[in-house]
Amino acid sequence: MAAYHVVLVHFPIALWMTATLAIVWRALSDGTLAKAVDRALVPLLTLGLLAGIAAYTVGLMVWPWETISSTPLGRNHMLLATWTTAYWALLLATRWIQGEAVWDGVMRWVMAGLAILGSVLLGITGTLGGHLVGIYTEVSQVLRLLGWEVYTTFYVPTLTLAVIGVVALLLIGLGLWGRSARTAQ
């Protein structure tokens, strides 16, 4: 069953990374090709979410919950996998509900920031999963520099919480600024 999970996780990774590129491209351009790519964004995010849910479900079947939750690394991986899947579901809902309005004014930069943040979550989730099967990357060194030891920490370090708080406040501020700019027009 582990081999199926390893294969399946590459589908949401590819789809969500492609979605990130599409979002950043659309944020930077109002050209015909960027708009065409944007029309494919909701289906792309939907397929990514379905693939993510499938990979998550199969991942739960790889090891019993008692096993995966008995180590900080396993708990961190499950926590990040949950956050990542939920995060991309919210990004899909935002694009779907708001439609073309997400590309008006400052909202385009908020969308680009959200997509990049989603890619970071995806990368950390994959790094932790790789560690579970003995495949190590340099991302864990970056996490260590930020105060997160992936083998022993089962919490979000204070510095990381501070960064999350600052980014959240910036995104809220950008969103409010974008809303006020849109209503002023």
N, CA, C and O of each residue as an XYZ file, in Angstrom:
740
protein
N       0.826     -1.195      0.000
C       0.000      0.000      0.000
C       0.871      1.261      0.000
O       0.469      2.283     -0.555
N       2.045      1.202      0.609
C       2.929      2.376      0.664
C       3.326      2.831     -0.733
O       3.434      4.029     -0.993
N       3.544      1.876     -1.631
C       3.929      2.241     -2.997
C       2.823      3.039     -3.679
O       3.114      3.950     -4.454
N       1.562      2.714     -3.406
C       0.455      3.458     -3.997
C       0.446      4.905     -3.500
O       0.217      5.837     -4.272
N       0.697      5.076     -2.204
C       0.733      6.431     -1.648
C       1.860      7.238     -2.293
O       1.671      8.396     -2.664
N       3.026      6.617     -2.420
C       4.172      7.302     -3.016
C       3.857      7.738     -4.452
O       4.238      8.832     -4.868
N       3.172      6.894     -5.194
C       2.798      7.244     -6.569
C       1.716      8.327     -6.560
O       1.812      9.307     -7.299
N       0.700      8.154     -5.736
C      -0.434      9.080     -5.726
C      -0.060     10.493     -5.306
O      -0.632     11.453     -5.821
N       0.894     10.648     -4.378
C       1.204     12.001     -3.900
C       1.777     12.880     -4.999
O       1.721     14.106     -4.902
N       2.318     12.281     -6.027
C       2.914     13.086     -7.091
C       1.861     13.786     -7.962
O       2.167     14.778     -8.624
N       0.643     13.282     -7.963
C      -0.418     13.938     -8.738
C      -0.825     15.275     -8.117
O      -0.825     16.283     -8.823
N      -1.175     15.328     -6.812
C      -1.496     16.655     -6.262
C      -0.284     17.589     -6.268
O      -0.436     18.798     -6.442
N       0.907     17.042     -6.080
C       2.107     17.893     -6.132
C       2.196     18.561     -7.499
O       2.352     19.779     -7.589
N       2.096     17.770     -8.558
C       2.205     18.319     -9.915
C       1.067     19.301    -10.203
O       1.301     20.371    -10.765
N      -0.149     18.947     -9.825
C      -1.293     19.805    -10.120
C      -1.247     21.106     -9.325
O      -1.522     22.174     -9.872
N      -0.903     21.028     -8.036
C      -0.862     22.239     -7.214
C       0.332     23.125     -7.567
O       0.232     24.349     -7.484
N       1.443     22.536     -7.954
C       2.573     23.365     -8.388
C       2.257     24.039     -9.720
O       2.634     25.191     -9.938
N       1.571     23.331    -10.608
C       1.134     23.935    -11.865
C       0.143     25.057    -11.586
O       0.196     26.110    -12.222
N      -0.762     24.832    -10.635
C      -1.717     25.876    -10.249
C      -0.987     27.095     -9.687
O      -1.386     28.230     -9.950
N       0.071     26.871     -8.920
C       0.853     27.986     -8.388
C       1.446     28.806     -9.529
O       1.375     30.035     -9.526
N       2.026     28.117    -10.496
C       2.589     28.830    -11.645
C       1.505     29.589    -12.402
O       1.730     30.720    -12.833
N       0.332     28.980    -12.569
C      -0.776     29.636    -13.276
C      -1.236     30.879    -12.513
O      -1.501     31.918    -13.118
N      -1.330     30.774    -11.196
C      -1.784     31.906    -10.383
C      -0.769     33.038    -10.435
O      -1.142     34.197    -10.615
N       0.498     32.717    -10.280
C       1.528     33.752    -10.321
C       1.557     34.400    -11.709
O       1.668     35.620    -11.830
N       1.458     33.580    -12.744
C       1.453     34.110    -14.105
C       0.275     35.066    -14.304
O       0.426     36.156    -14.856
N      -0.906     34.628    -13.840
C      -2.103     35.471    -13.995
C      -1.989     36.746    -13.162
O      -2.479     37.798    -13.571
N      -1.351     36.662    -12.008
C      -1.158     37.856    -11.184
C      -0.239     38.861    -11.872
O      -0.393     40.071    -11.706
N       0.711     38.352    -12.639
C       1.677     39.221    -13.306
C       1.203     39.718    -14.670
O       1.747     40.690    -15.192
N       0.193     39.063    -15.257
C      -0.176     39.377    -16.627
C      -1.683     39.411    -16.825
O      -2.425     38.622    -16.239
N      -2.116     40.340    -17.662
C      -3.507     40.386    -18.109
C      -3.624     39.964    -19.570
O      -4.638     40.210    -20.222
N      -2.566     39.322    -20.073
C      -2.541     38.904    -21.469
C      -3.532     37.797    -21.776
O      -4.106     37.183    -20.877
N      -3.718     37.558    -23.058
C      -4.661     36.549    -23.533
C      -4.303     35.157    -23.030
O      -5.175     34.410    -22.588
N      -3.023     34.810    -23.097
C      -2.604     33.482    -22.645
C      -2.789     33.326    -21.133
O      -3.211     32.265    -20.673
N      -2.480     34.361    -20.361
C      -2.665     34.308    -18.902
C      -4.143     34.132    -18.558
O      -4.482     33.395    -17.632
N      -5.018     34.802    -19.296
C      -6.455     34.655    -19.062
C      -6.937     33.259    -19.449
O      -7.827     32.703    -18.805
N      -6.349     32.697    -20.498
C      -6.701     31.329    -20.906
C      -6.263     30.327    -19.844
O      -6.992     29.387    -19.529
N      -5.076     30.532    -19.297
C      -4.583     29.661    -18.229
C      -5.489     29.782    -17.010
O      -5.774     28.788    -16.341
N      -5.942     31.002    -16.722
C      -6.835     31.217    -15.578
C      -8.153     30.469    -15.744
O      -8.711     29.981    -14.761
N      -8.655     30.371    -16.962
C      -9.911     29.632    -17.180
C      -9.754     28.151    -16.829
O     -10.737     27.480    -16.514
N      -8.544     27.651    -16.881
C      -8.290     26.249    -16.522
C      -7.977     26.087    -15.036
O      -7.795     24.966    -14.562
N      -7.912     27.202    -14.296
C      -7.473     27.140    -12.900
C      -8.433     26.375    -11.990
O      -7.993     25.541    -11.199
N      -9.724     26.641    -12.088
C     -10.678     25.934    -11.217
C     -10.651     24.425    -11.487
O     -10.586     23.651    -10.533
N     -10.699     23.976    -12.752
C     -10.573     22.526    -12.973
C      -9.231     21.972    -12.482
O      -9.175     20.862    -11.953
N      -8.168     22.729    -12.653
C      -6.846     22.289    -12.206
C      -6.809     22.140    -10.684
O      -6.315     21.141    -10.162
N      -7.334     23.139     -9.982
C      -7.379     23.071     -8.518
C      -8.312     21.960     -8.039
O      -8.044     21.314     -7.026
N      -9.406     21.738     -8.767
C     -10.341     20.669     -8.401
C      -9.683     19.298     -8.548
O      -9.789     18.455     -7.657
N      -9.007     19.081     -9.666
C      -8.294     17.808     -9.851
C      -7.199     17.640     -8.802
O      -6.993     16.543     -8.284
N      -6.504     18.719     -8.493
C      -5.475     18.661     -7.455
C      -6.057     18.278     -6.108
O      -5.477     17.474     -5.378
N      -7.211     18.858     -5.780
C      -7.850     18.538     -4.501
C      -8.304     17.079     -4.463
O      -8.106     16.392     -3.460
N      -8.907     16.611     -5.544
C      -9.333     15.207     -5.588
C      -8.140     14.264     -5.468
O      -8.200     13.262     -4.755
N      -7.057     14.593     -6.169
C      -5.842     13.773     -6.076
C      -5.246     13.858     -4.673
O      -4.740     12.866     -4.148
N      -5.306     15.040     -4.068
C      -4.798     15.206     -2.706
C      -5.590     14.386     -1.698
O      -5.018     13.759     -0.806
N      -6.903     14.397     -1.846
C      -7.754     13.600     -0.949
C      -7.480     12.112     -1.148
O      -7.426     11.360     -0.175
N      -7.308     11.683     -2.388
C      -6.999     10.270     -2.649
C      -5.655      9.887     -2.027
O      -5.545      8.840     -1.391
N      -4.629     10.732     -2.208
C      -3.311     10.443     -1.635
C      -3.378     10.435     -0.112
O      -2.760      9.588      0.532
N      -4.122     11.371      0.463
C      -4.282     11.447      1.916
C      -4.958     10.180      2.440
O      -4.523      9.597      3.433
N      -6.021      9.767      1.763
C      -6.760      8.575      2.180
C      -5.887      7.326      2.111
O      -5.868      6.520      3.041
N      -5.171      7.174      1.010
C      -4.285      6.008      0.886
C      -3.159      6.098      1.912
O      -2.732      5.082      2.460
N      -2.680      7.310      2.172
C      -1.646      7.495      3.191
C      -2.102      7.021      4.560
O      -1.308      6.477      5.327
N      -3.379      7.224      4.870
C      -3.914      6.740      6.149
C      -3.958      5.218      6.215
O      -4.001      4.642      7.302
N      -3.947      4.565      5.048
C      -3.979      3.103      5.009
C      -2.580      2.480      5.028
O      -2.434      1.270      5.200
N      -1.548      3.323      4.847
C      -0.182      2.792      4.792
C       0.228      2.224      6.141
O       0.689      1.086      6.229
N       0.059      3.025      7.200
C       0.395      2.568      8.545
C      -0.811      2.770      9.441
O      -1.599      3.688      9.216
N      -0.966      1.944     10.437
C      -2.057      2.177     11.393
C      -1.850      3.530     12.089
O      -0.716      3.973     12.272
N      -2.953      4.178     12.473
C      -2.888      5.475     13.125
C      -1.984      5.431     14.361
O      -1.254      6.386     14.626
N      -2.026      4.333     15.115
C      -1.200      4.212     16.319
C       0.281      4.294     15.965
O       1.081      4.819     16.740
N       0.641      3.781     14.808
C       2.041      3.794     14.383
C       2.460      5.183     13.927
O       3.472      5.704     14.398
N       1.714      5.785     13.032
C       2.104      7.077     12.469
C       2.045      8.177     13.522
O       2.824      9.129     13.464
N       1.141      8.061     14.473
C       1.014      9.104     15.489
C       1.944      8.891     16.681
O       1.947      9.697     17.612
N       2.730      7.820     16.662
C       3.609      7.550     17.804
C       4.933      8.298     17.722
O       5.698      8.296     18.687
N       5.220      8.937     16.592
C       6.468      9.689     16.466
C       6.171     11.136     16.085
O       5.195     11.412     15.388
N       7.016     12.057     16.544
C       6.819     13.458     16.143
C       6.864     13.638     14.624
O       6.090     14.421     14.073
N       7.752     12.929     13.951
C       7.853     13.047     12.497
C       6.552     12.620     11.823
O       6.065     13.302     10.921
N       5.994     11.500     12.256
C       4.729     11.025     11.697
C       3.588     11.997     11.978
O       2.778     12.281     11.095
N       3.524     12.507     13.207
C       2.470     13.469     13.558
C       2.634     14.761     12.756
O       1.656     15.322     12.262
N       3.887     15.229     12.630
C       4.131     16.438     11.838
C       3.686     16.244     10.389
O       3.070     17.130      9.798
N       4.000     15.079      9.825
C       3.618     14.807      8.439
C       2.091     14.807      8.295
O       1.555     15.402      7.360
N       1.404     14.153      9.205
C      -0.062     14.108      9.143
C      -0.656     15.504      9.337
O      -1.611     15.872      8.654
N      -0.101     16.269     10.254
C      -0.573     17.618     10.499
C      -0.410     18.485      9.249
O      -1.340     19.182      8.843
N       0.778     18.436      8.647
C       1.031     19.239      7.452
C       0.217     18.744      6.259
O      -0.240     19.551      5.449
N       0.031     17.433      6.138
C      -0.791     16.909      5.045
C      -2.228     17.401      5.184
O      -2.869     17.733      4.187
N      -2.728     17.449      6.392
C      -4.078     17.947      6.649
C      -4.165     19.431      6.323
O      -5.088     19.866      5.634
N      -3.210     20.205      6.816
C      -3.185     21.647      6.542
C      -3.101     21.916      5.044
O      -3.825     22.761      4.516
N      -2.215     21.197      4.364
C      -1.998     21.432      2.935
C      -3.260     21.137      2.137
O      -3.651     21.928      1.278
N      -3.890     20.022      2.410
C      -5.110     19.662      1.686
C      -6.217     20.683      1.953
O      -6.901     21.122      1.028
N      -6.388     21.056      3.217
C      -7.408     22.048      3.559
C      -7.080     23.408      2.942
O      -7.978     24.109      2.477
N      -5.827     23.774      2.935
C      -5.401     25.060      2.389
C      -5.736     25.162      0.902
O      -6.295     26.162      0.452
N      -5.391     24.120      0.143
C      -5.668     24.150     -1.293
C      -7.167     24.076     -1.567
O      -7.638     24.610     -2.572
N      -7.923     23.418     -0.684
C      -9.385     23.416     -0.825
C      -9.926     24.834     -0.654
O     -10.829     25.245     -1.382
N      -9.383     25.576      0.298
C      -9.811     26.958      0.504
C      -9.397     27.858     -0.659
O     -10.140     28.764     -1.038
N      -8.228     27.616     -1.222
C      -7.798     28.394     -2.378
C      -8.716     28.123     -3.572
O      -9.066     29.041     -4.313
N      -9.101     26.859     -3.753
C     -10.065     26.516     -4.799
C     -11.392     27.234     -4.552
O     -11.957     27.828     -5.470
N     -11.887     27.180     -3.321
C     -13.159     27.834     -2.999
C     -13.075     29.335     -3.241
O     -14.020     29.930     -3.758
N     -11.968     29.949     -2.878
C     -11.793     31.391     -3.091
C     -11.874     31.732     -4.567
O     -12.598     32.649     -4.954
N     -11.138     31.002     -5.395
C     -11.137     31.290     -6.841
C     -12.501     31.018     -7.455
O     -12.969     31.772     -8.309
N     -13.135     29.936     -7.015
C     -14.419     29.540     -7.571
C     -15.507     30.555     -7.194
O     -16.271     30.999     -8.052
N     -15.570     30.915     -5.919
C     -16.621     31.819     -5.435
C     -16.401     33.249     -5.925
O     -17.347     33.910     -6.355
N     -15.175     33.724     -5.863
C     -14.888     35.111     -6.240
C     -14.781     35.313     -7.745
O     -14.950     36.430     -8.234
N     -14.504     34.251     -8.477
C     -14.407     34.355     -9.933
C     -13.278     35.279    -10.363
O     -12.208     35.293     -9.754
N     -13.522     36.045    -11.412
C     -12.513     36.946    -11.973
C     -12.133     38.064    -11.010
O     -11.100     38.707    -11.192
N     -12.945     38.305     -9.996
C     -12.673     39.394     -9.047
C     -11.355     39.208     -8.297
O     -10.792     40.174     -7.782
N     -10.862     37.966     -8.235
C      -9.591     37.753     -7.523
C      -8.421     38.399     -8.251
O      -7.334     38.515     -7.685
N      -8.624     38.821     -9.494
C      -7.536     39.435    -10.253
C      -7.647     40.953    -10.291
O      -6.878     41.615    -10.988
N      -8.600     41.507     -9.545
C      -8.763     42.961     -9.497
C      -7.881     43.569     -8.411
O      -7.878     43.113     -7.267
N      -7.149     44.584     -8.779
C      -6.364     45.349     -7.815
C      -5.366     44.506     -7.041
O      -4.645     43.678     -7.599
N      -5.350     44.743     -5.752
C      -4.377     44.103     -4.864
C      -4.662     42.609     -4.685
O      -3.767     41.840     -4.334
N      -5.916     42.201     -4.928
C      -6.271     40.786     -4.737
C      -5.400     39.851     -5.569
O      -5.148     38.717     -5.163
N      -4.937     40.319     -6.731
C      -4.075     39.473     -7.556
C      -2.801     39.124     -6.810
O      -2.292     38.010     -6.935
N      -2.276     40.081     -6.025
C      -1.040     39.833     -5.270
C      -1.313     38.955     -4.059
O      -0.465     38.161     -3.652
N      -2.505     39.105     -3.487
C      -2.901     38.220     -2.391
C      -2.993     36.787     -2.910
O      -2.516     35.859     -2.257
N      -3.602     36.601     -4.077
C      -3.698     35.259     -4.666
C      -2.312     34.673     -4.933
O      -2.062     33.498     -4.661
N      -1.411     35.505     -5.471
C      -0.049     35.019     -5.733
C       0.628     34.612     -4.429
O       1.277     33.568     -4.359
N       0.474     35.438     -3.397
C       1.063     35.105     -2.090
C       0.479     33.831     -1.507
O       1.204     33.003     -0.955
N      -0.835     33.675     -1.631
C      -1.488     32.466     -1.127
C      -1.007     31.222     -1.870
O      -0.792     30.176     -1.257
N      -0.841     31.332     -3.174
C      -0.367     30.190     -3.964
C       1.054     29.812     -3.566
O       1.374     28.630     -3.435
N       1.900     30.810     -3.375
C       3.282     30.535     -2.967
C       3.306     29.908     -1.582
O       4.065     28.968     -1.345
N       2.485     30.412     -0.661
C       2.406     29.820      0.674
C       1.919     28.372      0.605
O       2.421     27.512      1.329
N       0.943     28.102     -0.263
C       0.463     26.731     -0.452
C       1.552     25.817     -0.967
O       1.627     24.651     -0.580
N       2.398     26.343     -1.840
C       3.515     25.550     -2.358
C       4.541     25.256     -1.270
O       5.132     24.177     -1.242
N       4.749     26.217     -0.377
C       5.665     25.991      0.744
C       5.114     24.885      1.647
O       5.851     23.985      2.050
N       3.823     24.953      1.962
C       3.205     23.890      2.770
C       3.349     22.538      2.085
O       3.657     21.534      2.728
N       3.127     22.522      0.791
C       3.251     21.289      0.018
C       4.676     20.744      0.082
O       4.883     19.541      0.247
N       5.647     21.633     -0.050
C       7.051     21.215      0.008
C       7.439     20.651      1.365
O       8.162     19.658      1.448
N       6.956     21.286      2.427
C       7.267     20.792      3.772
C       6.593     19.448      4.007
O       7.193     18.543      4.586
N       5.354     19.316      3.563
C       4.644     18.030      3.709
C       5.406     16.919      2.998
O       5.597     15.838      3.555
N       5.841     17.185      1.772
C       6.606     16.195      1.012
C       7.937     15.872      1.658
O       8.373     14.721      1.656
N       8.582     16.885      2.210
C       9.862     16.662      2.901
C       9.679     15.730      4.088
O      10.460     14.798      4.283
N       8.643     15.987      4.878
C       8.394     15.133      6.047
C       8.036     13.714      5.622
O       8.477     12.746      6.243
N       7.235     13.589      4.561
C       6.911     12.253      4.050
C       8.148     11.538      3.540
O       8.303     10.334      3.746
N       9.031     12.276      2.873
C      10.287     11.686      2.410
C      11.131     11.176      3.559
O      11.728     10.104      3.468
N      11.184     11.940      4.643
C      11.932     11.497      5.820
C      11.353     10.200      6.387
O      12.092      9.349      6.883
N      10.041     10.054      6.313
C       9.419      8.829      6.833
C       9.877      7.583      6.082
O       9.925      6.492      6.650
N      10.215      7.750      4.796
C      10.643      6.598      4.008
C      12.148      6.605      3.736
O      12.640      5.809      2.937
N      12.875      7.504      4.402
C      14.335      7.507      4.290
C      14.905      8.318      3.143
O      16.054      8.113      2.753
N      14.111      9.245      2.590
C      14.600     10.117      1.521
C      14.689     11.523      2.093
O      13.671     12.137      2.410
N      15.905     12.030      2.225
C      16.134     13.292      2.910
C      16.423     14.411      1.920
O      17.036     14.183      0.877
N      15.978     15.622      2.251
C      16.227     16.779      1.402
C      16.820     17.910      2.231
O      16.869     17.845      3.459
N      17.261     18.930      1.542
C      17.828     20.100      2.216
C      16.750     20.966      2.861
O      17.065     21.848      3.661
N      15.494     20.728      2.528
C      14.418     21.511      3.129
C      14.426     21.341      4.642
O      14.146     22.288      5.377
N      14.743     20.145      5.106
C      14.773     19.938      6.558
C      15.854     20.787      7.222
O      15.707     21.172      8.382
N      16.944     21.085      6.500
C      17.978     21.978      7.050
C      17.430     23.393      7.215
O      17.722     24.071      8.200
N      16.638     23.827      6.245
C      16.004     25.147      6.342
C      15.041     25.170      7.525
O      15.004     26.140      8.282
N      14.268     24.108      7.681
C      13.343     24.029      8.810
C      14.092     24.078     10.140
O      13.629     24.704     11.093
N      15.247     23.420     10.203
C      16.065     23.470     11.420
C      16.515     24.898     11.723
O      16.504     25.329     12.876
N      16.909     25.626     10.681
C      17.318     27.022     10.861
C      16.169     27.876     11.390
O      16.394     28.857     12.099
N      14.940     27.503     11.046
C      13.764     28.224     11.529
C      13.310     27.727     12.903
O      12.314     28.209     13.444
N      14.038     26.771     13.459
C      13.718     26.278     14.797
C      12.849     25.046     14.844
O      12.328     24.701     15.905
N      12.679     24.377     13.728
C      11.807     23.204     13.688
C      12.639     21.968     13.396
O      13.046     21.744     12.256
N      12.887     21.180     14.404
C      13.589     19.904     14.245
C      12.534     18.849     13.912
O      11.714     18.496     14.759
N      12.559     18.350     12.681
C      11.480     17.499     12.192
C      11.388     16.158     12.918
O      10.338     15.517     12.897
N      12.464     15.732     13.551
C      12.438     14.437     14.235
C      11.953     14.517     15.669
O      11.575     13.498     16.247
N      11.954     15.698     16.252
C      11.583     15.774     17.665
C      10.475     16.768     17.954
O       9.812     16.647     18.985
N      10.250     17.726     17.106
C       9.286     18.780     17.389
C       7.904     18.382     16.905
O       7.722     17.984     15.754
N       6.937     18.496     17.799
C       5.547     18.320     17.402
C       4.761     19.544     17.849
O       3.795     19.454     18.607
N       5.195     20.652     17.368
C       4.515     21.914     17.609
C       5.083     22.913     16.617
O       6.074     22.634     15.942
N       4.465     24.055     16.532
C       4.969     25.087     15.647
C       5.865     25.993     16.488
O       5.398     26.574     17.468
N       7.145     26.127     16.124
C       8.065     26.947     16.912
C       7.626     28.412     16.969
O       6.911     28.888     16.087
N       8.057     29.115     18.007
C       7.666     30.501     18.232
C       8.005     31.389     17.047
O       7.184     32.211     16.640
N       9.202     31.239     16.485
C       9.590     32.057     15.337
C       8.657     31.803     14.151
O       8.268     32.734     13.445
N       8.304     30.541     13.943
C       7.401     30.202     12.851
C       6.015     30.801     13.099
O       5.376     31.307     12.177
N       5.561     30.740     14.349
C       4.271     31.358     14.680
C       4.303     32.861     14.419
O       3.336     33.431     13.913
N       5.417     33.497     14.766
C       5.552     34.933     14.525
C       5.499     35.238     13.035
O       4.822     36.176     12.615
N       6.208     34.453     12.236
C       6.195     34.652     10.784
C       4.787     34.430     10.240
O       4.318     35.215      9.415
N       4.105     33.376     10.687
C       2.733     33.112     10.250
C       1.832     34.281     10.623
O       0.998     34.706      9.824
N       1.997     34.799     11.834
C       1.191     35.937     12.282
C       1.421     37.174     11.435
O       0.467     37.849     11.048
N       2.679     37.478     11.141
C       3.001     38.652     10.325
C       2.446     38.491      8.918
O       1.851     39.419      8.371
N       2.640     37.307      8.326
C       2.117     37.064      6.977
C       0.594     37.144      6.970
O       0.009     37.720      6.053
N      -0.050     36.571      7.985
C      -1.515     36.630      8.057
C      -1.993     38.069      8.145
O      -2.948     38.445      7.466
N      -1.341     38.882      8.974
C      -1.721     40.294      9.090
C      -1.504     41.038      7.773
O      -2.330     41.858      7.373
N      -0.388     40.749      7.102
C      -0.136     41.373      5.803
C      -1.201     40.996      4.779
O      -1.688     41.849      4.036
N      -1.559     39.714      4.746
C      -2.577     39.261      3.805
C      -3.942     39.865      4.127
O      -4.685     40.232      3.217
N      -4.277     39.972      5.406
C      -5.539     40.605      5.793
C      -5.526     42.077      5.384
O      -6.503     42.592      4.839
N      -4.412     42.739      5.654
C      -4.283     44.142      5.271
C      -4.401     44.337      3.768
O      -5.091     45.248      3.311
N      -3.733     43.489      3.001
C      -3.837     43.572      1.544
C      -5.268     43.322      1.072
O      -5.752     43.983      0.153
N      -5.930     42.376      1.700
C      -7.313     42.084      1.341
C      -8.235     43.247      1.633
O      -9.086     43.585      0.810
N      -8.079     43.870      2.802
C      -8.900     45.025      3.150
C      -8.603     46.208      2.233
O      -9.512     46.925      1.815
N      -7.329     46.402      1.926
C      -6.948     47.477      1.024
C      -7.554     47.245     -0.355
O      -8.073     48.171     -0.979
N      -7.483     45.995     -0.826
C      -8.079     45.650     -2.110
C      -9.579     45.847     -2.116
O     -10.136     46.321     -3.106
N     -10.245     45.490     -1.023
C     -11.687     45.657     -0.940
C     -12.063     47.144     -0.974
O     -12.997     47.545     -1.668
N     -11.316     47.953     -0.211
C     -11.638     49.380     -0.188
C     -11.355     50.023     -1.547
O     -12.093     50.912     -1.974
N     -10.313     49.592     -2.218
C     -10.006     50.115     -3.543
C     -11.078     49.718     -4.551
O     -11.417     50.497     -5.441
N     -11.610     48.506     -4.410
C     -12.645     48.035     -5.333
C     -13.955     48.761     -5.097
O     -14.652     49.095     -6.055
N     -14.314     49.017     -3.821
C     -15.565     49.713     -3.536
C     -15.478     51.192     -3.876
O     -16.500     51.826     -4.135
N     -14.274     51.750     -3.878
C     -14.088     53.158     -4.224
C     -14.254     53.404     -5.711
O     -14.499     54.537     -6.126
N     -14.124     52.369     -6.515
C     -14.205     52.533     -7.982
C     -15.593     52.665     -8.424
O     -15.848     52.810     -9.620
